[in-house]
């Protein structure tokens, strides 16, 4: 593996390689440490569970031998069988302790030959002492009495017993040697474990330092340099080439950013040209805004003139025509009465048209601000205003209407016009029924006003909301044809939309929407708003 190939490694690959190397080293150390710890535990087990009990048994073995010798001497002096009990107890203890030592020695399956030889020697010399001293002495005392036994004691000496005690001491020395060897092995494995821990700590520290160095050289410093180059470009130096000496990922990122810089630089002239065009358009918009402002002032002046200058002579004409009608009705010929009636009707309709036009122009221009409006309360007021207009059998029904944000006078005017039309365009002989309902759809309230009247043909769906458009002759139904235009303007002023529902069996069904947030325009009308079923 060449140095050049390593330089092409990604940061992720380098970090993974470092982690794998450190992990492998720590795994080897861990396995070695586990083996060493197992050996240490084994040596400690030998010390605690084998050599220590063997050493204690060896000390008690020496006591058992002394008890045997004391019991035999006491029996030889007194001839009392009771004094022989320490001998029998010591003999039993000796056999038990020798068996224990032998069991501990052979417990791990590999008996120490020196301890086995020591046990065999103790058994041999104990047997010699019993055969040469103890058994003859006991038999003599039992057969000839204490005096014969005492003479035998004096003649026997202590050579065999001293040999027995020497063999027991040698056995204890061998046990102590084995115990010391296990202790030395445990101390040595403990030192090895400490060394392994120190080495593992050094490996972790070096790996951390290498990782920090790697991140600094391949990430931190290159990212800082790249950020500084990007800031220079952001300050307007679009000809500044962006490069990076960091990891392959950062070099790729720098190349991508430099490509974006080149594209921005290439399109900068187009942006400047577009800016000049926008500035020109803004100038034109300013001119149009000024013209619109002048137009609005003219409209306001017209509204003032219509509400004052035009109304005053019109009221005078209407008043004098009405005076002529009251004073000379029936006194002139029939044609004169007809002409006077035409004049009165025309003046009244002109007043109504002017009033309706003023009301239409004031929508959205004279505002009191949006508030929370309870549509249930509005419908109650509307029913009160329209009481008697549709006849005694007329019925206005609503339920579950929400509280919306808007101008309550305008919303009242909206429902007065919609429900008033439903009551006006009733079917002959059928009591009018008007139903108002509402449902929440996404971010708007969709409200429906439906009646059982004569209805509206689909071909007139786009005309009914146009100002002064009438679908019936003036002598058939009264009105100026501005009511639904006022309704549409109020709905649009509140940020909603309005349309005619065609899929009804009888009568007319009109939908309009009010957004949940007042004044925020809703989405584009759906297919239902173009004449389909809502």
Buried (B, 14 or more C-beta within 10 A) or exposed (E): EEEEEEEEBBBEEBBEEBEEEBEEBBEEBEEBBEEBBEBBEBBBBBBEEBBBBBBBBBEBBBBBBBBBBBBBBBBBBBBEEEBBBBBEBBBEBBEBBBEBBBEBBEBEEEBBEBBBEBBBBBBEBBEBBBEBBBEBBBEBBBEEEBEBBBEBBEEBEEEBBEBBBEBBBBBBEBBBBBBEBBBEBBEBBBEBBEEBEEBBEEBEEEBEEBBEEBBEEBBEEBBEBBEEBBEEBEEEEBEBEBEBEBBBBBBEBBEEBBEEBBEEBEEEEEEEEEEEEEEEEEEEEEEEEEEEEEEEEEEEEBBEEBBEEBBEEBEEBBEEBBEBBEEEEEEEEEEBBEBBEEBBEEBBBBBBBBBBBBEBBEBEEEEEEBEEBEBBEBBEBBBEEBEEEBEEEBEBEBEEBBEBBBBBEBBBBBBBBBBBBBBBBBBEEEEBBBBBBBEEEEEBBBBBBBBBBBBBEEEEBEBBBEBEBBBEEEEEBEBBBBBBBBBBBBBBBBBBBBBBBBEBEEBBBBBBBBBBEBEEEBEEEEEBBEBEEB
